Amino acid sequence: MIGLKFEEVRDELRKWREDNSRQSEEVVDRWTYCLQHNKNKLGDERWMVEEQVFVAALDCNRMDIADQCLHSLAKKFPNSLRVAKLKGMRLEALEKFDDALQIYERIVREDETNSTARKRRIAVLRGQRRYVDAIKELNEYLQLFMSDWEAWQELLDLYLKEGDYAKAAFCMEELLMSNPHNAIYYTRYAEVKYTQGGLENMEIAKTYFGQAVKLNPKNIRALFGLQLSCEQIASSPKTTVQKKKEAIRVAEYASQLIKQRYAALSSPASTHGDQNLVESLSALTVGGEKTSRP
């Protein structure tokens, strides 16, 4: 640390900002031992560095450093909404959540498109376990930023916490449209439909578990889901004889491949089972009507 030069430290922090990498402890150390004594050499970049250090200091619970940086930024930009957001983050660190929410509300009133402040509000509400309020905020947020797929995942998790599987399924459908080749999305959607229960949902779960396995034959989670959903279909009195035979056949293939995966832990597995399962799943098609927006 002592041997690092000013230019090296400056470039290192710049690279972390560009890569969106926190590296909180390293940032605080480099600020303490090098940059805070030479911050005037940074020019206009100083303010970005101080913001970076402020966030890192909050992560490390170094409120003394965070307060120094915030004071400097507030003095330079007294009416900045970006600095106001940092004040809200400081209040969060001090567990003054209601005060932080008031700051974020003021930011949103002044700038409805300020996505960062809206996300901070949602984070505070979730941290307080106010899931219903967080869901409401997220739905309002997604009205403005519909292509924020991370927000859809967050809304999915909140609906699952509340046990609202129909709306959770809708969120997964949005995510599937954003990335139709993501095996994890197919698996999660199938799990939601499986949890909802009923023969119709089991059929959908089977189809999407099957698609997940086709995309990634080594997806053990999807294989277990495929086996379980097929067993549920086969045991249902509403299932026709033909569908029951197909479900049993696919369940046996899935079970066989699961055993091969575990056997591969001690010996190389054959790929023959993979090909058989993919061929057996080729008749499965992903379809069905989309649920209505919550």
MARVEX-644585 format. One record per residue: x, y, z of N, C-alpha, C in turn; residue in three letters. Coordinates in steps of 0.2 Angstrom, whole numbers, padded with zeros to 4 digits, always signed. Example, Ala and Ser with C-alpha at 12.3 -4.5 7.8 and 13.67 -1.06 7.14 Angstrom:
+0066-0028+0039+0062-0022+0039+0066-0016+0039ALA+0064-0011+0035+0068-0005+0036+0064+0000+0039SER
//
This chain:
+0004-0006+0000+0000+0000+0000+0004+0006+0000MET+0010+0006+0004+0014+0012+0005+0018+0013-0002ILE+0019+0008-0005+0023+0009-0012+0019+0011-0017GLY+0012+0011-0017+0008+0014-0023+0009+0021-0024LEU+0009+0023-0030+0010+0030-0032+0003+0033-0033LYS+0003+0039-0033-0004+0043-0034-0007+0041-0040PHE-0003+0041-0046-0006+0040-0052-0009+0032-0052GLU-0005+0028-0049-0008+0021-0049-0014+0020-0045GLU-0015+0023-0040-0021+0023-0036-0027+0026-0039VAL-0026+0032-0042-0031+0036-0046-0033+0031-0052ARG-0029+0028-0056-0031+0024-0061-0035+0018-0059ASP-0032+0015-0053-0036+0009-0050-0043+0011-0048GLU-0044+0016-0045-0051+0018-0043-0055+0020-0049LEU-0052+0023-0054-0056+0024-0060-0058+0018-0064ARG-0053+0013-0064-0055+0006-0067-0061+0003-0063LYS-0061+0003-0057-0066+0000-0053-0073+0004-0054TRP-0073+0010-0055-0079+0014-0057-0082+0012-0063ARG-0077+0011-0068-0079+0009-0075-0082+0002-0075GLU-0079-0002-0071-0081-0009-0071-0087-0010-0066ASP-0089-0005-0063-0095-0005-0058-0093-0010-0052ASN-0087-0010-0050-0084-0015-0045-0084-0011-0038SER-0087-0013-0033-0086-0009-0027-0079-0009-0024ARG-0077-0015-0022-0070-0016-0019-0069-0011-0013GLN-0074-0011-0009-0075-0006-0004-0069-0005+0001SER-0067-0011+0004-0061-0011+0008-0055-0008+0005GLU-0054-0010-0001-0048-0007-0005-0048+0000-0006GLU-0055+0002-0008-0056+0009-0010-0054+0014-0003VAL-0057+0011+0002-0056+0015+0008-0049+0015+0010VAL-0045+0010+0010-0038+0010+0011-0034+0015+0007ASP-0035+0015+0000-0032+0019-0004-0033+0026-0003ARG-0039+0028-0001-0041+0034+0000-0038+0037+0007TRP-0037+0032+0012-0034+0034+0018-0027+0035+0018THR-0023+0031+0014-0016+0031+0014-0013+0035+0008TYR-0017+0037+0003-0015+0041-0002-0019+0047-0005CYS-0025+0045-0007-0029+0050-0011-0031+0056-0006LEU-0033+0055+0000-0036+0061+0004-0031+0066+0005GLN-0024+0064+0005-0019+0070+0005-0017+0073-0001HIS-0020+0070-0007-0018+0073-0013-0025+0074-0018ASN-0030+0075-0014-0037+0075-0018-0037+0081-0023LYS-0033+0087-0021-0034+0092-0026-0030+0091-0032ASN-0026+0086-0032-0023+0084-0039-0027+0080-0044LYS-0033+0078-0041-0038+0074-0045-0042+0079-0050LEU-0042+0085-0049-0046+0090-0053-0053+0089-0052GLY-0057+0089-0058-0064+0088-0058-0066+0080-0056ASP-0061+0076-0057-0062+0069-0055-0063+0068-0048GLU-0061+0073-0044-0061+0072-0037-0068+0071-0034ARG-0073+0074-0037-0080+0073-0035-0083+0066-0036TRP-0081+0063-0042-0083+0056-0043-0079+0051-0038MET-0073+0053-0037-0069+0049-0032-0072+0049-0025VAL-0074+0055-0023-0077+0056-0016-0083+0052-0015GLU-0087+0052-0021-0093+0049-0021-0092+0041-0020GLU-0087+0039-0024-0085+0032-0024-0083+0030-0017GLN-0079+0034-0014-0076+0033-0007-0082+0033-0002VAL-0087+0038-0003-0092+0038+0002-0096+0032+0002PHE-0098+0029-0004-0101+0022-0004-0097+0017-0001VAL-0091+0017-0002-0086+0012+0000-0086+0012+0008ALA-0086+0018+0011-0085+0019+0018-0092+0017+0021ALA-0098+0018+0018-0104+0015+0021-0103+0008+0021LEU-0101+0005+0016-0100-0003+0016-0096-0005+0022ASP-0091-0001+0023-0086-0003+0028-0088-0001+0035CYS-0093+0003+0036-0095+0006+0042-0090+0011+0045ASN-0087+0015+0040-0082+0020+0042-0086+0027+0041ARG-0090+0028+0046-0095+0034+0045-0091+0040+0045MET-0085+0040+0049-0080+0046+0049-0078+0048+0042ASP-0076+0043+0038-0074+0045+0031-0080+0047+0027ILE-0086+0043+0028-0092+0045+0024-0094+0052+0025ALA-0094+0054+0031-0096+0061+0033-0092+0066+0030ASP-0085+0065+0030-0080+0069+0027-0082+0070+0020GLN-0083+0065+0016-0084+0065+0009-0091+0068+0007CYS-0096+0067+0011-0102+0070+0010-0102+0077+0012LEU-0099+0079+0017-0098+0086+0018-0095+0090+0012HIS-0090+0087+0010-0087+0090+0004-0091+0091-0002SER-0095+0085-0004-0099+0085-0009-0105+0090-0009LEU-0108+0090-0003-0113+0095-0001-0111+0102-0002ALA-0105+0103+0000-0103+0110+0000-0102+0112-0008LYS-0100+0108-0012-0098+0109-0019-0105+0109-0023LYS-0110+0105-0021-0116+0104-0025-0122+0104-0020PHE-0123+0110-0017-0128+0111-0012-0135+0109-0014PRO-0137+0109-0021-0144+0108-0023-0144+0102-0027ASN-0139+0098-0027-0139+0092-0031-0144+0086-0028SER-0148+0083-0033-0152+0077-0031-0147+0071-0030LEU-0142+0071-0033-0137+0065-0032-0134+0065-0025ARG-0133+0071-0023-0130+0072-0016-0135+0070-0011VAL-0142+0073-0013-0147+0071-0008-0148+0063-0008ALA-0147+0060-0013-0148+0053-0013-0142+0050-0008LYS-0136+0053-0008-0131+0050-0004-0133+0052+0004LEU-0136+0057+0005-0138+0059+0012-0143+0053+0014LYS-0148+0051+0009-0153+0046+0011-0149+0040+0012GLY-0144+0038+0009-0140+0032+0010-0137+0032+0017MET-0134+0038+0019-0131+0039+0025-0136+0037+0031ARG-0142+0040+0030-0147+0039+0035-0149+0031+0035LEU-0149+0028+0029-0150+0021+0029-0145+0017+0034GLU-0139+0019+0033-0133+0016+0037-0134+0017+0044ALA-0137+0023+0046-0138+0024+0053-0145+0021+0055LEU-0148+0018+0051-0155+0015+0052-0160+0020+0054GLU-0160+0025+0051-0165+0031+0051-0169+0030+0045LYS-0173+0025+0044-0176+0023+0038-0182+0028+0036PHE-0186+0030+0041-0191+0035+0039-0188+0041+0036ASP-0183+0044+0039-0180+0050+0037-0177+0049+0030ASP-0174+0043+0029-0171+0041+0022-0177+0041+0017ALA-0183+0038+0019-0188+0038+0014-0191+0045+0012LEU-0191+0049+0017-0193+0056+0016-0189+0060+0010GLN-0182+0058+0011-0177+0061+0006-0179+0058-0001ILE-0180+0052-0001-0181+0049-0008-0187+0051-0011TYR-0192+0052-0007-0199+0055-0009-0198+0062-0012GLU-0194+0066-0009-0193+0072-0011-0189+0072-0018ARG-0185+0068-0019-0181+0067-0025-0186+0065-0031ILE-0190+0060-0029-0195+0058-0034-0200+0063-0036VAL-0202+0067-0031-0207+0073-0033-0203+0078-0037ARG-0197+0079-0037-0193+0084-0041-0192+0081-0048GLU-0190+0074-0048-0188+0071-0054-0191+0064-0054ASP-0197+0063-0057-0201+0057-0057-0197+0051-0061GLU-0192+0053-0065-0188+0048-0069-0182+0046-0065THR-0181+0048-0059-0175+0047-0055-0175+0039-0053ASN-0173+0035-0057-0173+0028-0055-0169+0026-0049SER-0164+0029-0048-0160+0027-0042-0163+0028-0036THR-0167+0034-0035-0170+0036-0029-0176+0031-0028ALA-0180+0029-0033-0185+0024-0033-0183+0018-0031ARG-0177+0015-0033-0174+0009-0031-0172+0009-0024LYS-0169+0015-0021-0168+0015-0014-0174+0015-0010ARG-0179+0018-0012-0185+0017-0008-0188+0010-0008ARG-0187+0006-0013-0189-0001-0013-0185-0005-0009ILE-0178-0003-0009-0174-0007-0005-0175-0006+0003ALA-0177+0001+0004-0178+0002+0011-0184-0002+0014VAL-0190-0001+0009-0196-0005+0011-0195-0012+0012LEU-0191-0015+0007-0190-0022+0008-0186-0024+0014ARG-0181-0020+0016-0177-0021+0022-0181-0020+0028GLY-0186-0016+0028-0191-0016+0034-0196-0021+0033GLN-0196-0026+0029-0201-0031+0028-0208-0028+0026ARG-0208-0023+0023-0214-0020+0021-0216-0022+0014ARG-0217-0028+0013-0217-0031+0006-0223-0029+0002TYR-0228-0027+0005-0234-0025+0001-0232-0018-0002VAL-0229-0014+0002-0228-0007+0000-0222-0007-0005ASP-0217-0012-0004-0212-0013-0009-0215-0015-0016ALA-0220-0020-0016-0223-0022-0022-0226-0016-0026ILE-0230-0012-0022-0233-0006-0025-0228-0002-0028LYS-0223+0000-0025-0217+0004-0027-0214+0001-0034GLU-0213-0005-0033-0210-0009-0039-0215-0009-0045LEU-0221-0010-0044-0226-0009-0050-0226-0002-0053ASN-0226+0003-0049-0225+0010-0051-0219+0011-0055GLU-0213+0008-0052-0207+0009-0055-0207+0006-0062TYR-0210+0000-0063-0210-0004-0069-0215-0001-0074LEU-0219+0003-0072-0223+0007-0077-0219+0012-0081GLN-0213+0014-0078-0209+0019-0081-0203+0016-0084LEU-0201+0010-0081-0195+0007-0083-0196-0001-0085PHE-0200-0002-0090-0202-0009-0091-0197-0014-0093MET-0191-0011-0096-0186-0015-0098-0180-0016-0093SER-0182-0015-0086-0177-0016-0081-0178-0023-0078ASP-0175-0028-0081-0176-0035-0080-0174-0037-0072TRP-0169-0033-0069-0168-0034-0062-0174-0032-0058GLU-0177-0027-0060-0183-0025-0056-0189-0031-0057ALA-0189-0034-0062-0194-0039-0063-0192-0045-0059TRP-0186-0047-0058-0184-0052-0054-0185-0050-0046GLN-0184-0044-0045-0185-0042-0038-0193-0042-0036GLU-0197-0040-0041-0204-0041-0040-0206-0048-0040LEU-0203-0052-0044-0205-0060-0043-0203-0062-0036LEU-0197-0060-0033-0196-0063-0027-0201-0060-0021ASP-0203-0054-0022-0208-0051-0017-0214-0055-0018LEU-0217-0056-0024-0223-0060-0025-0222-0067-0022TYR-0217-0070-0023-0216-0077-0020-0216-0077-0012LEU-0213-0071-0009-0213-0070-0002-0220-0070+0001LYS-0224-0066-0003-0231-0065-0002-0236-0071-0004GLU-0233-0076-0007-0237-0082-0009-0242-0080-0015GLY-0241-0075-0019-0245-0074-0024-0242-0076-0031ASP-0243-0083-0032-0240-0087-0037-0242-0085-0044TYR-0248-0083-0045-0251-0081-0051-0247-0075-0054ALA-0246-0070-0049-0242-0064-0052-0235-0065-0052LYS-0232-0070-0048-0225-0072-0049-0224-0075-0056ALA-0229-0079-0058-0229-0082-0064-0228-0077-0070ALA-0232-0072-0069-0232-0066-0074-0225-0063-0075PHE-0222-0062-0069-0216-0059-0069-0211-0063-0073CYS-0211-0070-0071-0207-0075-0075-0208-0075-0082MET-0214-0074-0084-0216-0073-0092-0212-0067-0095GLU-0212-0062-0091-0209-0056-0094-0201-0057-0094GLU-0198-0061-0089-0191-0062-0090-0190-0067-0095LEU-0194-0072-0096-0193-0076-0102-0193-0073-0109LEU-0197-0068-0109-0198-0064-0116-0191-0060-0117MET-0188-0058-0111-0182-0054-0112-0176-0059-0113SER-0176-0065-0111-0171-0070-0113-0174-0077-0114ASN-0176-0078-0120-0179-0085-0121-0175-0091-0121PRO-0168-0090-0120-0164-0095-0120-0160-0097-0114HIS-0163-0094-0109-0161-0094-0102-0164-0100-0098ASN-0160-0106-0097-0163-0112-0094-0165-0110-0087ALA-0162-0106-0083-0164-0104-0077-0171-0101-0076ILE-0172-0097-0081-0179-0094-0081-0184-0099-0082TYR-0183-0104-0087-0188-0109-0088-0189-0113-0082TYR-0183-0115-0078-0184-0119-0072-0188-0115-0067THR-0186-0109-0066-0190-0105-0061-0198-0104-0062ARG-0199-0103-0069-0206-0103-0071-0210-0109-0070TYR-0206-0115-0071-0209-0121-0070-0210-0123-0063ALA-0206-0120-0059-0206-0121-0051-0212-0117-0049GLU-0213-0111-0051-0219-0108-0049-0226-0111-0051VAL-0226-0114-0057-0232-0117-0059-0233-0124-0056LYS-0228-0127-0054-0228-0133-0050-0231-0132-0043TYR-0229-0126-0040-0231-0124-0034-0238-0122-0034THR-0241-0120-0039-0248-0118-0039-0252-0124-0039GLN-0250-0130-0042-0253-0136-0041-0259-0136-0046GLY-0262-0142-0047-0267-0144-0052-0264-0147-0058GLY-0268-0151-0061-0266-0154-0067-0264-0150-0073LEU-0267-0144-0074-0265-0140-0079-0259-0137-0078GLU-0258-0134-0072-0251-0131-0070-0246-0136-0070ASN-0247-0143-0068-0242-0148-0069-0240-0149-0076MET-0245-0149-0081-0243-0150-0088-0238-0144-0090GLU-0240-0138-0088-0236-0132-0090-0229-0133-0087ILE-0229-0135-0080-0222-0136-0077-0218-0141-0080ALA-0221-0147-0082-0218-0152-0086-0215-0149-0092LYS-0218-0146-0096-0216-0143-0102-0210-0138-0101THR-0210-0134-0096-0205-0129-0095-0199-0132-0092TYR-0200-0137-0088-0194-0141-0085-0191-0144-0091PHE-0195-0147-0095-0192-0151-0101-0188-0146-0106GLY-0191-0140-0107-0187-0135-0111-0180-0133-0107GLN-0181-0132-0101-0174-0131-0097-0169-0136-0098ALA-0171-0143-0098-0167-0148-0099-0164-0148-0106VAL-0168-0147-0111-0166-0146-0117-0161-0141-0118LYS-0161-0136-0115-0156-0130-0116-0150-0132-0112LEU-0151-0136-0106-0145-0137-0102-0146-0144-0099ASN-0144-0150-0103-0146-0157-0100-0142-0158-0093PRO-0138-0154-0091-0135-0155-0084-0138-0151-0079LYS-0144-0148-0080-0147-0145-0075-0151-0149-0071ASN-0148-0151-0065-0151-0156-0060-0157-0154-0057ILE-0158-0147-0056-0164-0144-0053-0170-0145-0058ARG-0169-0144-0064-0174-0145-0069-0176-0152-0070ALA-0171-0157-0069-0172-0164-0070-0176-0167-0064LEU-0175-0164-0058-0179-0166-0053-0186-0164-0054PHE-0187-0157-0056-0193-0154-0057-0197-0158-0062GLY-0193-0160-0068-0197-0164-0073-0199-0171-0070LEU-0195-0174-0066-0197-0181-0064-0203-0180-0059GLN-0203-0175-0055-0209-0174-0050-0215-0172-0053LEU-0215-0167-0058-0221-0165-0062-0224-0171-0066SER-0219-0175-0069-0222-0181-0073-0225-0186-0068CYS-0222-0187-0062-0225-0191-0057-0232-0189-0055GLU-0233-0182-0054-0239-0179-0052-0244-0180-0057GLN-0242-0179-0064-0247-0180-0069-0249-0187-0070ILE-0244-0192-0069-0246-0199-0070-0251-0201-0064ALA-0250-0198-0058-0254-0201-0053-0261-0197-0052SER-0262-0192-0057-0269-0189-0057-0274-0193-0060SER-0280-0193-0057-0285-0197-0060-0288-0194-0066PRO-0287-0188-0067-0289-0184-0073-0285-0185-0079LYS-0279-0188-0078-0275-0189-0084-0277-0195-0088THR-0277-0194-0095-0278-0199-0100-0273-0204-0100THR-0275-0210-0102-0270-0216-0103-0264-0214-0107VAL-0265-0211-0112-0259-0209-0117-0254-0204-0113GLN-0257-0199-0110-0253-0194-0106-0249-0197-0100LYS-0253-0202-0097-0250-0205-0091-0244-0209-0094LYS-0244-0213-0099-0239-0217-0102-0233-0212-0104LYS-0234-0206-0107-0229-0202-0109-0226-0199-0102GLU-0230-0197-0097-0227-0194-0091-0222-0199-0088ALA-0224-0206-0088-0220-0211-0084-0214-0212-0088ILE-0214-0212-0095-0208-0213-0099-0203-0207-0098ARG-0206-0201-0098-0201-0195-0097-0198-0195-0090VAL-0203-0197-0085-0200-0197-0078-0195-0202-0077ALA-0195-0208-0080-0190-0213-0080-0184-0211-0083GLU-0184-0207-0089-0178-0204-0092-0175-0199-0087TYR-0179-0195-0084-0176-0190-0080-0173-0193-0074ALA-0176-0198-0071-0173-0202-0065-0166-0205-0067SER-0166-0208-0073-0160-0211-0076-0154-0206-0077GLN-0156-0201-0079-0151-0196-0080-0148-0193-0074LEU-0153-0192-0069-0151-0190-0062-0146-0194-0059ILE-0147-0201-0060-0143-0206-0057-0136-0206-0060LYS-0136-0204-0067-0130-0204-0070-0126-0198-0068GLN-0129-0192-0067-0126-0186-0064-0122-0188-0058ARG-0126-0191-0053-0122-0192-0047-0117-0198-0047TYR-0118-0202-0052-0113-0207-0053-0106-0204-0056ALA-0107-0199-0060-0102-0195-0063-0097-0192-0058ALA-0099-0191-0052-0095-0188-0046-0089-0193-0045LEU-0090-0199-0046-0084-0204-0045-0081-0207-0052SER-0085-0206-0057-0083-0209-0063-0086-0205-0069SER-0082-0205-0075-0085-0201-0081-0091-0204-0083PRO-0096-0199-0084-0103-0201-0086-0103-0202-0094ALA-0108-0206-0096-0109-0207-0103-0114-0201-0105SER-0113-0199-0111-0117-0194-0114-0123-0197-0118THR-0124-0204-0118-0129-0207-0121-0136-0206-0118HIS-0136-0205-0111-0142-0204-0108-0144-0197-0109GLY-0140-0192-0110-0141-0185-0112-0145-0185-0119ASP-0143-0189-0124-0146-0188-0130-0153-0191-0130GLN-0153-0197-0126-0160-0200-0126-0165-0196-0123ASN-0163-0192-0118-0168-0188-0114-0170-0182-0119LEU-0165-0179-0122-0166-0173-0127-0171-0175-0132VAL-0170-0181-0135-0174-0184-0140-0181-0185-0137GLU-0182-0187-0131-0188-0189-0128-0192-0182-0127SER-0188-0177-0126-0191-0170-0124-0193-0166-0130LEU-0191-0169-0136-0191-0165-0142-0199-0164-0144SER-0203-0168-0142-0210-0167-0143-0214-0162-0139ALA-0210-0160-0134-0213-0155-0129-0212-0148-0132LEU-0218-0144-0132-0218-0137-0135-0219-0132-0129THR-0216-0127-0129-0218-0121-0125-0223-0117-0127VAL-0229-0117-0124-0234-0113-0126-0239-0111-0121GLY-0245-0109-0123-0250-0108-0118-0252-0100-0118GLY-0257-0099-0115-0259-0091-0115-0256-0088-0109GLU-0254-0082-0110-0250-0078-0105-0255-0075-0100LYS-0253-0075-0094-0258-0072-0089-0258-0065-0090THR-0264-0062-0087-0265-0055-0087-0260-0051-0082SER-0259-0045-0084-0255-0041-0080-0258-0040-0073ARG-0254-0040-0068-0257-0039-0061-0259-0032-0060PRO
//
